[in-house]
Amino acid sequence: METKQAKKAKKGFRGIQSAFLVILGCFVVALCIFFFVLGADKNFDGGDPNTGHPLNLLGTIYKGGVIVPVLQTLLLTVFVLSIERAFAIGSAYGKGNLTKFVQNIKAALAESDIKKAQDLCEKQGGSVANVVTSVLNKYVEMEGNTELAKEQKLSYIQKEVEEATALELPTLEQNLAVVATMTTLGTLVGLLGTVLGMIKSFQALATTGAPDSVALSTGISEALVNTAFGIATGAFAVISYNFFTSKIDKITYCIDEVGFTIVQTYAATHK
């Protein structure tokens, strides 16, 4: 009988439980980058980030205004959660090739070698292997049951497939909703920054006499910087979400395929 520690280790990396802490941490990092890296004195003419003209790209980004650290927070959050999901879903795939693992399980079931299939699951690890192990245990349990009818046994095996799958899949989709939210939120916040920057630009043009060139350039910089950050955040979030969703779909398909094969094997080999 496996110990609790062994079972826990077998589950592998399941991901970060609290996305809020990730967002909070990214906000702190974004503020530090904004004030101490982008707002460093060396990035501005005269060494004053408030009144000096930007000397490089970092100073130009700093001139993007208060919306910049918010957008940096969103972008950093997408980066961190994408890395977290990469580790979690990679762990869910197991140690070997998932497609080959499914083929080997189906081959073992075709030979009615349940022990071999269980050994393959133990070697593979990951979400698919966890589900298959649970279903195979139910398979063996039903083989030793002499009280239930065949239809009832098949029903119990199918129910085990559904329950084991329901336990595994939510951990794979964890935090993806936050990444999906960043797709829209990043674009909208970037648009807000763009509008604020354009307002400042028009205010500079509306002054009596010659337009304030410094205020005008600052407003344009703010608009363009926030637009760039908003587009980058939204684009990366879309790519990340679609990529990991496709990975989860593959895992779901493999689970369904193996589960169906196990049920059909029992139906074909037992009276």
Phi, psi and omega in degrees: 000130183288143175282165178297324180295320180294318179296320181294320179293327181293332181290331179077193183286124182254353176106176180279129184283324185246106177290333180299319179294325177296313180298317179298315179296318179295327178294318178297315179297318180298318178297318179297317178296318183296312186276322188261339179254302180290323183267016179297146183301326184293348181273001187226148177294125181085359177073016181242110181292342182276322183244341183284154177278138181299137179261346181208185183295323180298318178294323178297319179295321178300324180290355177293346174091192188291342180286336183302309179297330176294314179294323176298322178299314180297316181294316178297322178298318178297317179299310184296313181291331176292317177296318179299317179292327178298316178293316183294313182287327174298320176294324180293331179291331180096191187274331183246185178294127187291320179296317179294322178299315179299318179297318180294321178296316180296323178293319179294320178293325178297331177269003182059031180260084183292323180298319178296319179296319179294322178294322177297321178294319180297322181285323184286309185071178179093177187294315181298315179296323178297316179295314181297319178300315180298318181289322179294324176297320176293324177301311180295321179298318180291329177295326181273357181270124182252002184264327183275151175283164183300318181298322179292320179296317178298322179296320179293320179295316179297321178296323178295322176301313183294318182291317180295321178294318180297333179280329185273317188297320180302327179290333179286325183273357181302134178075351178291331177296325178293317178298318179297322178295323180296335179302312180276318185297318180299317179295317182292318179294321176299320177295322176300315178297322178298314180297317179297319178296319179292326176299315179297322180296316180291329175295322178294323179287335185276355180291149180291145181079214180289139179297148177285102185295324180294313179295325179294314180293325178296316179296319179294318178300315180300316181297313184289320180297314180293324176298314181298314180296319180296316179295317180298317180296312180297317182295314181293323179295319179297313180299314181297313182298313181294323180296311183287330176297319178295324177295317179294322178299322179295318178297316179299317180298317180296319178297314179298319182295313181291319178300316178297319180296319180296315180298315180294324178296316178297318180297326184276336187252358181231145180263000000 
